[in-house]
Amino acid sequence: MNLSLCMIVKNEETALPRCLTSVKAIVDEMVVLDTGSTDRTQEIAQEFGARVYEFEWCNDFSVARNESLKYAQGDWILVLDADEVLVADIVPALQQAIKTDNHLVINLLRQEVGAEQSPYSLVSRLFRQHPNLYFSRPYHALIDDSAAQVLSQEPQWRVGYLPEVAIWHEGYQTGAIAGKQKLQKAQTAMEGFLANHPEDPYLCSKLGALYVQTGHLNRGIELLQRGLAHLQGIPAGKAAHLSQDNATVRYELHYHLGIAYRWTNPAEAEAHYQAAVQQSIPPKLKLGAYNNWGNLLQAKGHLTGAKAVYQQVLQIDPNFATGHYNLGMALKALGDLAGAIAAYQQAIGLKPDYAEAYQNLGVALLKTGNLPASLSAFRQAITLHEQQQPSEAERLHQGLRELGFTL
């Protein structure tokens, strides 16, 4: 089976080499559609052997992605962005999956590098070259809508799924988002689409979440509730053929409603998190809802419940540093200092620049009477805070001075 890489890029000379290096040994061709680069993006792509085509950007990701598909000659298409890399360990499973005769689409697990709340997402980025498969939606472009239509008309096809992480994505880190004005671009594109698709559940989940993220809570809640109401009103027989009516979208609607209600109505927020984790989706996709649910329980003083939820988080993903840190906070509040210390150390081992974990490790060690280790942890916390949040470093310094400690 021939595999084609299809990308759209603009001014990605820094990120592109790492992306192309990750796939050059397994794809049969690279198609790179440049939408107006002024740096060395095109030259770098060509150095890796890619065929580069130029395309005038039209504020619609789906149009650009579909243009890239026109040049692909492979039996299968792999779609990546420049800020993504294919994980080497997934290659054997990926190669086996595309040999399965009835696979139309293979969903891939993507790790959102640096994400504090939801470190995983599921993306339909590997699919068969099919005349009726194409991208839709101007932002968060995906093939799911067209795939649903194909599946309804050609029932021999199936959607596959690789359970291990296939893609590392760095584009949702704070610096990357701010640097490329991603939030404003996303809002503009999605609001334009909303005018003609006012009840689209997938759009409601994405735009509603963006409103909540940017502080427009009422607008976000209204849109998220609208999407949920539309899903609940779709007849069961019709729902099977609608790509937006699926457990993943339902999860996201509940999850983001939980975030929206967390300060104004904690009981409502908890109900949405509970509904979110009940959805039939891969467990790693539920980490955000579990983690936030645990935080709500801890804030209410339900420490045993919070501990149980955090333990569930770590059963799903033992490498989730935030889960270890939150478990440490619950254990410290319960008086289990040894358990808290172990949890903070686990978090630091997974995330060496975790300033908050060092700081709370210092607190727990101090309470056990281990002053040298406590001060060492506080020193590391201050060093990291100075790099990340200077005001927090000074606050910690002042607090230690008031206790009679000079670092």
Sequence and secondary structure as in RCSB ss.txt:
>XXXX:A:sequence
MNLSLCMIVKNEETALPRCLTSVKAIVDEMVVLDTGSTDRTQEIAQEFGARVYEFEWCNDFSVARNESLKYAQGD
WILVLDADEVLVADIVPALQQAIKTDNHLVINLLRQEVGAEQSPYSLVSRLFRQHPNLYFSRPYHALIDDSAAQV
LSQEPQWRVGYLPEVAIWHEGYQTGAIAGKQKLQKAQTAMEGFLANHPEDPYLCSKLGALYVQTGHLNRGIELLQ
RGLAHLQGIPAGKAAHLSQDNATVRYELHYHLGIAYRWTNPAEAEAHYQAAVQQSIPPKLKLGAYNNWGNLLQAK
GHLTGAKAVYQQVLQIDPNFATGHYNLGMALKALGDLAGAIAAYQQAIGLKPDYAEAYQNLGVALLKTGNLPASL
SAFRQAITLHEQQQPSEAERLHQGLRELGFTL
>XXXX:A:secstr
  EEEEEEESS TTTHHHHHHHHTTT SEEEEEESS  SSHHHHHHHTT EEEE    S HHHHHHHHHTT  SS
EEEE  TTEEE GGGHHHHHHHTT TTEEEEEEEEEETT SS  EEEEEEEEE  TT   BSSSS BSHHHHHHH
HHH TT EEEEEEEEEEEE TTSHHHHHHTTHHHHHHHHHHHHHTT TT HHHHHHHHHHHHHTT HHHHHHHHH
HHHHHHHHS HHHHTT TTSSHHHHHHHHHHHHHHHTTT HHHHHHHHHHHHTSSS GGGGHHHHHHHHHHHHHT
T HHHHHHHHHHHHHH TT HHHHHHHHHHHHHTT HHHHHHHHHHHHHH TT HHHHHHHHHHHHHHT HHHHH
HHHHHHHHHHHHH HHHHHHHHHHHHHTT   
